Amino acid sequence: MGSKKKPQKKSNHRTASPELLYGIQPVKEALLHQKRHLSHLYLKQGTKIPSHPSSERLEELKNLAQKAGIPVHRLDNRQIDNLAGSVLHQGVLLCCGPLPYADSDLLDEPSPTEHRLFVALDQVEDPHNFGAIIRSCAFFHASGVIVPQDHSSPLTPVVSKSSAGVLEHFPVIEVPNLARFLEQQKKKGYWIVGLDVHTEETISSLTRDRSYILVVGNEGKGIRPLVHATCDWHLTIPGNSEVSSLNVSNATAIALYQLTQSGISPP
C-alpha cells in the first residue's frame, strides 16, 4: 500500500505568482515590515545629486534591502520602464511574492474598556478605492479591514500604491461569507453599523463607546441584502440631496472621522 499523502495547508494567498511592487513608499514599507517574500530590488540608475530628496530616498531603500540580504540591481531608464510598464514607478521596483491576508483571530472578544473598530467592505472591487480606504483606516486607528473572498479587490501592487504603502503592514482579513462572519462577531460582542444612503438617521448619532464593525457597500449597489440584515444600525452621511452619493473611500473616511469624535450614544 502507498503511503497516505499529508493534507496540504491552505494558503491565504490569492496567487503564488511573483509581483512587482512599485513606488518609493510602498517598497519602503515592504522592506521594513517584510510580510512578503522579497526577491530583488531594482533601482533606476542615473546622475546622483547628493542632497536631492529622491536620491536620498532611493539610497535608503538600497540600504534597507542590503540589510535584509536582498539583491539590489541598477537599471537604466529603458530597462526599468520596460519592467514597470505604464505605472508611475518613481525609479524603484521590488520583485516579491503576494501579500498574505491577516488571520481572522485578530477579531477576538472585545474588552469592555477597549473600543475596537474594524471596517468591512462588501464587494469593493476598485483597487484605488480599496487602497484609499486602507490608508484612512490606518490614519483613524481602525484595527483592520474585512473583505469577502469573492468580488473584492485582491491585495495587488495597485492597492499598495493607492494606500501609500499602508497595505504592507495594515491587517486585511478575507472571509468566505461576510454575512455569516458578521453574525459570528455579533455573538462576540461587536456592534455592526452599515452606511446606507436610504436611511434618515445620520452617522453623527453614533459615538465610539463600544466595539464596532463599520460596513461599507459596493461602489454601485451598496450593501447586499444579507449583509444589510446583520447591521444593528443603518446610518447615512447627510449632504446635498441632488448628489446621489459620495465616493466609497470618501464616505468611509468621513464615517471613521465621526467615530473619533464625541456624540450621543445610541440606545
C-alpha positions, 0 to 999 in steps of 0.5 A: 500500500502507498503511503497516505499523502499529508493534507496540504495547508491552505494558503491565504494567498490569492496567487503564488505568482511573483509581483512587482511592487512599485513606488518609493513608499510602498517598497519602503514599507515592504522592506521594513515590515517584510510580510512578503517574500522579497526577491530583488530590488531594482533601482533606476540608475542615473546622475546622483545629486547628493542632497536631492530628496529622491536620491536620498530616498532611493539610497535608503531603500538600497540600504534597507534591502542590503540589510535584509540580504536582498539583491539590489540591481541598477537599471537604466531608464529603458530597462526599468520602464520596460519592467514597470510598464505604464505605472508611475514607478518613481525609479524603484521596483521590488520583485516579491511574492503576494501579500498574505491576508491577516488571520481572522483571530485578530477579531477576538472578544472585545474588552469592555474598556477597549473600543475596537473598530474594524471596517468591512467592505462588501464587494469593493472591487476598485483597487484605488478605492480599496487602497484609499480606504486602507490608508484612512483606516490606518490614519483613524486607528481602525484595527483592520479591514474585512473583505469577502473572498469573492468580488473584492479587490485582491491585495495587488501592487495597485492597492499598495500604491493607492494606500501609500504603502499602508497595505504592507503592514495594515491587517486585511482579513478575507472571509468566505461569507461576510454575512455569516462572519458578521453574525459570528462577531455579533455573538462576540460582542461587536456592534455592526453599523452599515452606511446606507444612503436610504436611511434618515438617521445620520452617522453623527448619532453614533459615538465610539463607546463600544466595539464596532464593525463599520460596513461599507457597500459596493461602489454601485449597489451598496450593501447586499441584502444579507449583509444589510440584515446583520447591521444593528444600525443603518446610518447615512452621511447627510449632504446635498440631496441632488448628489446621489452619493459620495465616493466609497473611500470618501464616505468611509473616511468621513464615517471613521472621522465621526467615530473619533469624535464625541456624540450621543450614544445610541440606545 
